[in-house]
């Protein structure tokens, strides 16, 4: 955050679940607190919906072009919408940059320089590139001349400061983490293969409504349609509401994980496709439909941990400089007997049954495996060695990124508080922002709190969550649960809400 606030262009990376999205959300909030509205874009429609932005192709006006001629550049620069969009922005964020090839990144740079009449990379904007090159590569990687984004000339000229997040927040299972780390470093040993093979022999014990991940759309559609048809009764349909220009609505619909027409029956396996602002569910929470609200008609979902949640419609939107351009509204669910590995990128799943026997692309197996929180939630139908391979170019480049990140951290640490504040303020003013006084919450020392509550702010293990669940369902008072688990009462109630237990009990 300290580096981002200086206005330096940054490549924010790290393994799945390391907090890239969380960090970007924090930075966007900081910018907005100071009156600076960033351009939020992504390499794919699905990723764009996660940041309430648009694809970088649409934002820059390049669309589906694979080559940018001088004539194209002149046309785009003359487009009033694109001109107004690009000339004002001071900060450009591009999510899932691993799926953007070098040529496309170069075209976006060319448009920015032409429109802004500034020969610096991207016309002098702060550019924040977010992603993990160990995950899915550019879709047109096989095309002649296609390269990873970091191999582009503009990346070299931009020289983004690398910020490599190394803490892991999705998985807390040491054996599973060891397997994922071994795949990432191309250092798989017999012990890791044995661990995965153990999960391959467990697929028959997989829960009935568990999501299945496949490499191809054909398998996904076939399974979801078949399973829904088997259920008794008529399907209840929920139509997507739309607002805005047709081309933007079409872009949102392509990226939205909830379908344009959602058909459900009691017993349908479903997955939430958005994060709940109240923390009741996240993108990837699994469950099954147990009925429909008597007054609202909205589906009621029983999640895997037993909570019952009425799924009310939520909004996906495209914004430009804080101004809504288009939106779609739908119940944040999708059928979840099966989905593609591609669409699972960015999700956290409690459990999944996956077939990696047909994996055909570097990173596919790694993306699929790293969606799951714990080894106990992983069930394998098939596995091939290609599924466990990462691209050799990425292995070499990853060492470079890690070294650059360490050096950047050392440089940032050398800067005094006074210097950092001066640079931040200069960046805010240069971006047309305001030096608003940020309200600072009263901060207590974690060390002092842990003198009374030894496990305050520590991660929850699976065993602790089970103990919490048992104590709560036995009717143990919150104060007593806090004493037994050596945590603050606020931490107990927060975890109960996250697990859906408070809502379930109150309902």
RAWOMO-V718134 format. One line per field, one symbol per residue. ss: DSSP state (2 for helix, 1 for strand, 0 for the rest). A space follows every 10 residues. Layout:
BEGIN
ss=???
END
This chain:
BEGIN
ss=0002220001 1111000002 2222222222 2220000011 1100222222 0001122222 0000000002 2222222202 2222222200 1111102220 1222222222 2222220000 2222011111 0000000000 0000000122 2022222200 1111100000 0002222222 2222000002 2222222222 0022200000 1111002222 2222222222 0000011110 1111022222 2222200000 1111000011 1100000000 0000011111 1100000011 1110000111 0011111111 0011111111 1011100111 2222000010 0111110000 0002222220 0100222111 1110222200 0222222222 2222222222 2222002222 2222222222 0000000000 0000022222 2200000000 0222222222 2220000222 2222200022 2222222200 2222220
END
